Amino acid sequence: MRCPFCGYAESKVIDSRPAEEGATIRRRRECLACQKRFTTYEIMERLPLVVVKRDGSRQTFDKIKLLNGMLRACEKRPVSLQSLEKIAGEIEQELQNSLEREVNTTEIGEMVMERIKDVDEVAYVRFASVYRQFKDVKTFFDELTKLIDEKKG
């Protein structure tokens, strides 16, 4: 790591500690030439994740977009932003951990529905109605029946 003061290429690490809830490592360094101290941050390199949409188009995964979709489903419901952020983080981590670099929106939608069902059933039905593109009341009713049957059993 080059010293920002004198440009010397060698430095020693004086202190290391996790930062940003463990997402990065903060290191205090000292230049071996001028003895000035500086801070560096080490972050894990993430490979880009591409989402394949229903129409075949591709775009990079956006956790904020995922969170916004869940927020719309949870509008006026007693669901905390923190729980939705946790779900979005879990989904992003699961996708990053898979070896696939491309993922279909259907797979992401199923992951959301699986998790949001446990948080709020009304939000689940709202999300499912948009995600599964309910075409009529019967389709909507079938999904509700499935939800009620799961609760009983």
LUMTOR-963167 format. One record per residue: residue number from 1; residue in one letter; x, y, z of N, C-alpha, C in turn. Coordinates in nm, 2 decimals. Atoms other than C-alpha are relative to their C-alpha. Example, Ala and Ser with C-alpha at 12.3 -4.5 7.8 and 13.67 -1.06 7.14 Angstrom:
BEGIN
{1, "a", {0.09, -0.12, 0.00}, {1.23, -0.45, 0.78}, {0.09, 0.12, 0.00}} {2, "s", {-0.09, -0.11, 0.00}, {1.37, -0.11, 0.71}, {-0.08, 0.11, 0.08}} 
This chain:
BEGIN
{1, "m", {0.08, -0.12, 0.00}, {0.00, 0.00, 0.00}, {0.09, 0.12, 0.00}} {2, "r", {-0.09, -0.12, 0.01}, {0.16, 0.33, -0.11}, {-0.05, 0.10, 0.10}} {3, "c", {0.02, -0.11, -0.10}, {0.19, 0.61, 0.15}, {-0.06, 0.12, -0.08}} {4, "p", {0.06, -0.12, 0.07}, {-0.04, 0.90, 0.05}, {0.08, 0.13, 0.02}} {5, "f", {-0.08, -0.12, -0.02}, {0.22, 1.14, 0.19}, {0.13, 0.01, -0.08}} {6, "c", {-0.13, 0.00, 0.06}, {0.55, 1.03, 0.05}, {0.01, -0.09, -0.12}} {7, "g", {0.01, 0.09, 0.11}, {0.45, 0.76, -0.20}, {0.08, -0.13, 0.02}} {8, "y", {-0.08, 0.12, -0.03}, {0.67, 0.49, -0.04}, {-0.09, -0.12, 0.00}} {9, "a", {0.09, 0.12, 0.02}, {0.54, 0.14, -0.12}, {-0.02, -0.09, 0.12}} {10, "e", {0.00, 0.09, -0.12}, {0.60, -0.02, 0.22}, {-0.07, 0.07, 0.12}} {11, "s", {0.05, -0.05, -0.12}, {0.39, 0.03, 0.53}, {-0.03, -0.12, 0.09}} {12, "k", {0.04, 0.11, -0.09}, {0.30, -0.17, 0.84}, {-0.13, 0.03, 0.06}} {13, "v", {0.13, -0.01, -0.06}, {-0.04, -0.24, 0.99}, {0.02, 0.02, 0.15}} {14, "i", {0.00, -0.03, -0.15}, {-0.08, -0.09, 1.34}, {-0.12, -0.05, 0.07}} {15, "d", {0.13, 0.04, -0.06}, {-0.44, -0.17, 1.40}, {-0.10, -0.04, -0.11}} {16, "s", {0.11, 0.05, 0.09}, {-0.72, -0.37, 1.23}, {-0.12, -0.02, 0.08}} {17, "r", {0.12, 0.03, -0.07}, {-1.08, -0.38, 1.32}, {-0.12, 0.00, -0.11}} {18, "p", {0.11, 0.01, 0.09}, {-1.41, -0.46, 1.15}, {-0.07, 0.14, -0.01}} {19, "a", {0.07, -0.13, 0.02}, {-1.61, -0.16, 1.01}, {-0.13, -0.04, -0.08}} {20, "e", {0.12, 0.01, 0.07}, {-1.96, -0.12, 0.87}, {-0.07, -0.14, 0.02}} {21, "e", {0.06, 0.13, -0.04}, {-2.10, -0.42, 1.06}, {0.07, -0.12, -0.06}} {22, "g", {-0.07, 0.11, 0.05}, {-1.83, -0.65, 0.94}, {0.01, -0.01, -0.15}} {23, "a", {0.00, 0.00, 0.14}, {-1.87, -0.56, 0.58}, {0.14, 0.04, -0.06}} {24, "t", {-0.13, -0.04, 0.03}, {-1.52, -0.40, 0.57}, {0.09, -0.01, 0.11}} {25, "i", {-0.10, 0.00, -0.10}, {-1.20, -0.40, 0.76}, {0.08, 0.13, -0.01}} {26, "r", {-0.07, -0.13, -0.01}, {-1.05, -0.07, 0.87}, {0.14, -0.03, 0.05}} {27, "r", {-0.13, 0.02, -0.05}, {-0.67, -0.07, 0.90}, {0.08, 0.13, 0.01}} {28, "r", {-0.09, -0.11, -0.02}, {-0.44, 0.19, 1.05}, {0.14, -0.04, -0.04}} {29, "r", {-0.14, 0.03, 0.05}, {-0.10, 0.19, 0.88}, {0.10, 0.11, 0.03}} {30, "e", {-0.11, -0.10, -0.02}, {0.23, 0.36, 0.93}, {0.10, -0.03, -0.11}} {31, "c", {-0.09, 0.00, 0.11}, {0.46, 0.44, 0.64}, {0.14, -0.03, 0.06}} {32, "l", {-0.14, 0.03, -0.05}, {0.81, 0.28, 0.69}, {0.10, 0.10, -0.03}} {33, "a", {-0.10, -0.11, 0.03}, {0.98, 0.58, 0.53}, {-0.02, 0.12, 0.08}} {34, "c", {0.02, -0.13, -0.06}, {0.82, 0.89, 0.67}, {-0.07, -0.01, 0.14}} {35, "q", {0.07, 0.03, -0.12}, {0.64, 0.73, 0.97}, {-0.13, 0.07, 0.02}} {36, "k", {0.14, -0.06, -0.01}, {0.31, 0.91, 0.90}, {-0.10, -0.11, -0.01}} {37, "r", {0.11, 0.10, -0.01}, {-0.01, 0.72, 0.97}, {-0.11, 0.04, -0.10}} {38, "f", {0.11, -0.02, 0.08}, {-0.30, 0.67, 0.74}, {-0.09, -0.12, 0.01}} {39, "t", {0.10, 0.11, -0.02}, {-0.62, 0.45, 0.72}, {-0.03, -0.05, -0.14}} {40, "t", {0.05, 0.07, 0.12}, {-0.72, 0.20, 0.46}, {-0.12, -0.09, 0.03}} {41, "y", {0.11, 0.08, -0.02}, {-1.03, 0.00, 0.41}, {0.01, -0.12, -0.09}} {42, "e", {0.00, 0.12, 0.09}, {-1.05, -0.36, 0.28}, {-0.14, -0.04, -0.01}} {43, "i", {0.13, 0.05, 0.03}, {-1.37, -0.47, 0.12}, {0.00, -0.12, -0.08}} {44, "m", {0.01, 0.12, 0.08}, {-1.48, -0.80, -0.02}, {-0.05, 0.03, -0.14}} {45, "e", {0.04, -0.02, 0.14}, {-1.50, -0.80, -0.40}, {-0.12, -0.09, -0.03}} {46, "r", {0.12, 0.08, 0.03}, {-1.85, -0.90, -0.51}, {-0.01, 0.00, -0.15}} {47, "l", {0.02, 0.01, 0.15}, {-1.91, -1.03, -0.86}, {-0.14, 0.05, -0.03}} {48, "p", {0.13, -0.05, 0.03}, {-2.19, -0.86, -1.04}, {-0.11, -0.11, -0.02}} {49, "l", {0.11, 0.09, 0.01}, {-2.53, -1.03, -1.03}, {-0.10, 0.06, -0.10}} {50, "v", {0.09, -0.05, 0.11}, {-2.75, -1.00, -1.34}, {-0.14, -0.07, 0.02}} {51, "v", {0.14, 0.05, -0.01}, {-3.13, -1.03, -1.32}, {-0.06, -0.01, -0.14}} {52, "v", {0.07, 0.02, 0.13}, {-3.31, -1.18, -1.62}, {-0.15, 0.02, 0.02}} {53, "k", {0.14, -0.03, -0.02}, {-3.65, -1.02, -1.65}, {-0.09, -0.09, -0.09}} {54, "r", {0.09, 0.08, 0.07}, {-3.96, -1.18, -1.79}, {0.01, 0.02, -0.15}} {55, "d", {0.00, -0.03, 0.15}, {-3.92, -1.01, -2.13}, {0.14, -0.04, -0.06}} {56, "g", {-0.13, 0.05, 0.05}, {-3.56, -1.15, -2.15}, {0.11, 0.11, 0.02}} {57, "s", {-0.10, -0.10, -0.02}, {-3.39, -0.82, -2.08}, {0.08, -0.02, 0.13}} {58, "r", {-0.08, 0.02, -0.11}, {-3.11, -0.81, -1.83}, {0.04, 0.13, 0.07}} {59, "q", {-0.05, -0.12, -0.07}, {-3.00, -0.56, -1.56}, {0.06, -0.05, 0.13}} {60, "t", {-0.07, 0.04, -0.12}, {-2.78, -0.57, -1.26}, {-0.09, 0.00, 0.12}} {61, "f", {0.08, 0.02, -0.12}, {-2.93, -0.68, -0.93}, {0.01, 0.13, 0.08}} {62, "d", {0.01, -0.12, -0.08}, {-3.05, -0.38, -0.72}, {-0.08, -0.03, 0.13}} {63, "k", {0.06, 0.03, -0.13}, {-3.12, -0.44, -0.35}, {-0.11, 0.10, 0.03}} {64, "i", {0.09, -0.10, -0.03}, {-3.30, -0.11, -0.33}, {-0.13, -0.02, -0.07}} {65, "k", {0.12, 0.03, 0.08}, {-3.54, -0.21, -0.61}, {-0.08, -0.11, 0.07}} {66, "l", {0.06, 0.11, -0.07}, {-3.61, -0.53, -0.42}, {-0.08, 0.05, 0.12}} {67, "l", {0.05, -0.06, -0.12}, {-3.67, -0.34, -0.10}, {-0.13, 0.08, -0.03}} {68, "n", {0.12, -0.08, 0.04}, {-3.91, -0.10, -0.28}, {-0.12, -0.08, -0.03}} {69, "g", {0.11, 0.09, 0.03}, {-4.12, -0.38, -0.41}, {-0.07, -0.06, 0.13}} {70, "m", {0.06, 0.05, -0.13}, {-4.16, -0.52, -0.06}, {-0.07, 0.11, 0.08}} {71, "l", {0.06, -0.11, -0.07}, {-4.23, -0.18, 0.08}, {-0.14, 0.03, -0.06}} {72, "r", {0.13, -0.02, 0.06}, {-4.52, -0.14, -0.17}, {-0.10, -0.10, 0.05}} {73, "a", {0.08, 0.11, -0.05}, {-4.66, -0.47, -0.06}, {-0.04, 0.02, 0.15}} {74, "c", {0.02, -0.02, -0.15}, {-4.63, -0.37, 0.31}, {-0.06, 0.13, 0.03}} {75, "e", {0.05, -0.14, -0.03}, {-4.78, -0.02, 0.27}, {-0.12, -0.01, 0.09}} {76, "k", {0.11, -0.01, -0.10}, {-5.01, 0.06, 0.57}, {-0.01, -0.13, 0.08}} {77, "r", {0.00, 0.13, -0.08}, {-4.91, -0.27, 0.73}, {0.10, 0.02, 0.12}} {78, "p", {-0.09, -0.01, -0.11}, {-4.74, -0.31, 1.07}, {0.13, -0.08, -0.02}} {79, "v", {-0.13, 0.07, 0.04}, {-4.41, -0.42, 0.91}, {0.11, 0.10, 0.01}} {80, "s", {-0.11, -0.09, -0.01}, {-4.09, -0.26, 1.01}, {0.10, 0.00, -0.12}} {81, "l", {-0.10, -0.01, 0.11}, {-3.84, -0.13, 0.76}, {0.12, -0.09, 0.03}} {82, "q", {-0.12, 0.09, -0.04}, {-3.57, -0.32, 0.95}, {-0.02, -0.14, -0.04}} {83, "s", {0.02, 0.14, 0.04}, {-3.74, -0.65, 0.89}, {0.01, -0.02, -0.15}} {84, "l", {-0.01, 0.01, 0.15}, {-3.77, -0.58, 0.52}, {0.14, 0.01, -0.05}} {85, "e", {-0.14, -0.01, 0.04}, {-3.41, -0.47, 0.50}, {0.08, -0.13, 0.03}} {86, "k", {-0.06, 0.13, -0.03}, {-3.31, -0.80, 0.67}, {-0.04, -0.10, -0.11}} {87, "i", {0.04, 0.10, 0.11}, {-3.51, -1.00, 0.41}, {0.08, 0.03, -0.12}} {88, "a", {-0.07, -0.04, 0.12}, {-3.35, -0.80, 0.13}, {0.15, -0.04, 0.01}} {89, "g", {-0.14, 0.04, -0.03}, {-3.01, -0.86, 0.28}, {0.02, -0.15, -0.01}} {90, "e", {-0.01, 0.15, 0.01}, {-3.07, -1.24, 0.32}, {-0.01, -0.04, -0.15}} {91, "i", {0.02, 0.05, 0.14}, {-3.19, -1.27, -0.04}, {0.13, 0.04, -0.08}} {92, "e", {-0.12, -0.04, 0.07}, {-2.89, -1.07, -0.17}, {0.12, -0.09, 0.03}} {93, "q", {-0.11, 0.09, -0.04}, {-2.65, -1.29, 0.03}, {-0.02, -0.14, -0.06}} {94, "e", {0.03, 0.13, 0.05}, {-2.82, -1.61, -0.08}, {0.04, 0.00, -0.15}} {95, "l", {-0.03, -0.01, 0.15}, {-2.79, -1.50, -0.45}, {0.15, 0.01, -0.02}} {96, "q", {-0.15, -0.02, 0.01}, {-2.42, -1.39, -0.40}, {0.07, -0.13, 0.03}} {97, "n", {-0.07, 0.13, -0.04}, {-2.34, -1.73, -0.24}, {-0.02, -0.11, -0.10}} {98, "s", {0.02, 0.10, 0.11}, {-2.49, -1.92, -0.53}, {0.11, 0.02, -0.11}} {99, "l", {-0.10, -0.01, 0.10}, {-2.25, -1.99, -0.81}, {-0.05, 0.06, -0.13}} {100, "e", {0.06, -0.06, 0.12}, {-2.49, -1.85, -1.07}, {0.02, 0.15, 0.00}} {101, "r", {-0.02, -0.14, 0.02}, {-2.42, -1.50, -1.20}, {-0.12, 0.06, -0.06}} {102, "e", {0.13, -0.05, 0.05}, {-2.76, -1.47, -1.36}, {-0.11, -0.07, 0.07}} {103, "v", {0.11, 0.05, -0.07}, {-3.09, -1.51, -1.18}, {-0.13, 0.05, -0.06}} {104, "n", {0.13, -0.04, 0.06}, {-3.45, -1.50, -1.31}, {-0.08, 0.08, 0.11}} {105, "t", {0.09, -0.08, -0.09}, {-3.70, -1.25, -1.16}, {-0.09, -0.10, 0.08}} {106, "t", {0.09, 0.09, -0.06}, {-3.92, -1.55, -1.09}, {0.06, -0.06, 0.13}} {107, "e", {-0.07, 0.06, -0.11}, {-3.66, -1.70, -0.86}, {0.01, 0.10, 0.12}} {108, "i", {-0.01, -0.11, -0.10}, {-3.62, -1.37, -0.67}, {-0.14, 0.02, 0.06}} {109, "g", {0.14, -0.01, -0.05}, {-4.00, -1.34, -0.64}, {-0.04, -0.11, 0.09}} {110, "e", {0.03, 0.11, -0.09}, {-4.03, -1.68, -0.49}, {0.07, 0.01, 0.13}} {111, "m", {-0.07, -0.02, -0.12}, {-3.76, -1.60, -0.24}, {-0.06, 0.10, 0.09}} {112, "v", {0.07, -0.11, -0.07}, {-3.94, -1.28, -0.14}, {-0.13, -0.06, 0.06}} {113, "m", {0.13, 0.05, -0.05}, {-4.28, -1.46, -0.11}, {0.02, -0.10, 0.12}} {114, "e", {-0.03, 0.10, -0.10}, {-4.13, -1.74, 0.10}, {0.03, 0.07, 0.13}} {115, "r", {-0.04, -0.07, -0.12}, {-3.99, -1.49, 0.35}, {-0.11, 0.10, 0.05}} {116, "i", {0.09, -0.11, -0.04}, {-4.26, -1.22, 0.35}, {-0.13, -0.06, 0.06}} {117, "k", {0.12, 0.07, -0.05}, {-4.53, -1.48, 0.42}, {0.00, -0.01, 0.15}} {118, "d", {-0.02, 0.01, -0.14}, {-4.39, -1.52, 0.77}, {-0.01, 0.13, 0.07}} {119, "v", {0.00, -0.13, -0.06}, {-4.38, -1.15, 0.83}, {-0.14, 0.06, 0.00}} {120, "d", {0.14, -0.06, 0.01}, {-4.73, -1.04, 0.71}, {-0.07, -0.06, -0.11}} {121, "e", {0.07, 0.07, 0.10}, {-4.99, -1.24, 0.53}, {-0.07, 0.09, -0.10}} {122, "v", {0.06, -0.10, 0.09}, {-5.16, -0.94, 0.38}, {0.10, 0.05, -0.10}} {123, "a", {-0.11, -0.04, 0.09}, {-4.83, -0.82, 0.24}, {0.03, -0.11, -0.10}} {124, "y", {-0.03, 0.12, 0.08}, {-4.77, -1.17, 0.11}, {-0.10, -0.01, -0.12}} {125, "v", {0.10, 0.01, 0.10}, {-5.10, -1.17, -0.08}, {0.01, 0.12, -0.10}} {126, "r", {-0.03, -0.12, 0.09}, {-5.03, -0.82, -0.22}, {0.11, -0.03, -0.09}} {127, "f", {-0.12, 0.03, 0.08}, {-4.69, -0.92, -0.34}, {-0.03, -0.11, -0.10}} {128, "a", {0.04, 0.12, 0.08}, {-4.82, -1.25, -0.48}, {-0.09, 0.05, -0.12}} {129, "s", {0.10, -0.04, 0.10}, {-5.10, -1.07, -0.67}, {0.08, 0.08, -0.12}} {130, "v", {-0.08, -0.07, 0.10}, {-4.84, -0.85, -0.85}, {0.09, -0.09, -0.07}} {131, "y", {-0.10, 0.09, 0.05}, {-4.57, -1.11, -0.89}, {-0.06, -0.11, -0.09}} {132, "r", {0.06, 0.11, 0.08}, {-4.79, -1.39, -1.01}, {-0.10, 0.05, -0.10}} {133, "q", {0.09, -0.06, 0.10}, {-5.00, -1.15, -1.22}, {-0.14, -0.06, 0.01}} {134, "f", {0.13, 0.06, -0.01}, {-5.34, -1.26, -1.09}, {-0.09, 0.06, -0.11}} {135, "k", {0.08, -0.04, 0.11}, {-5.58, -1.24, -1.38}, {-0.14, 0.03, 0.03}} {136, "d", {0.14, -0.01, -0.04}, {-5.91, -1.27, -1.20}, {-0.02, -0.03, 0.15}} {137, "v", {0.03, 0.03, -0.14}, {-6.08, -1.32, -0.86}, {0.03, -0.14, 0.03}} {138, "k", {-0.02, 0.14, -0.03}, {-6.06, -1.70, -0.89}, {0.15, -0.03, 0.03}} {139, "t", {-0.14, 0.02, -0.03}, {-5.68, -1.69, -0.91}, {0.04, 0.06, 0.14}} {140, "f", {-0.02, -0.07, -0.13}, {-5.67, -1.45, -0.61}, {-0.05, -0.09, 0.11}} {141, "f", {0.07, 0.09, -0.10}, {-5.91, -1.68, -0.42}, {0.08, -0.13, 0.02}} {142, "d", {-0.08, 0.12, -0.01}, {-5.70, -1.99, -0.50}, {0.13, 0.02, 0.08}} {143, "e", {-0.12, -0.03, -0.08}, {-5.39, -1.82, -0.35}, {-0.03, 0.01, 0.15}} {144, "l", {0.04, -0.01, -0.14}, {-5.58, -1.73, -0.04}, {-0.03, -0.13, 0.06}} {145, "t", {0.03, 0.13, -0.04}, {-5.71, -2.08, -0.01}, {0.12, -0.08, 0.04}} {146, "k", {-0.12, 0.07, -0.02}, {-5.36, -2.22, -0.04}, {0.07, 0.05, 0.13}} {147, "l", {-0.06, -0.06, -0.12}, {-5.24, -1.98, 0.24}, {-0.08, -0.05, 0.12}} {148, "i", {0.08, 0.05, -0.12}, {-5.53, -2.08, 0.47}, {0.03, -0.15, 0.03}} {149, "d", {-0.03, 0.14, -0.02}, {-5.46, -2.45, 0.41}, {0.13, -0.02, 0.06}} {150, "e", {-0.14, 0.01, -0.06}, {-5.09, -2.40, 0.50}, {-0.01, 0.03, 0.14}} {151, "k", {0.01, -0.04, -0.14}, {-5.19, -2.23, 0.82}, {-0.07, -0.11, 0.08}} {152, "k", {0.07, 0.11, -0.07}, {-5.42, -2.52, 0.92}, {0.09, -0.12, 0.02}} {153, "g", {-0.09, 0.12, 0.00}, {-5.17, -2.79, 0.84}, {0.13, 0.02, 0.05}} 
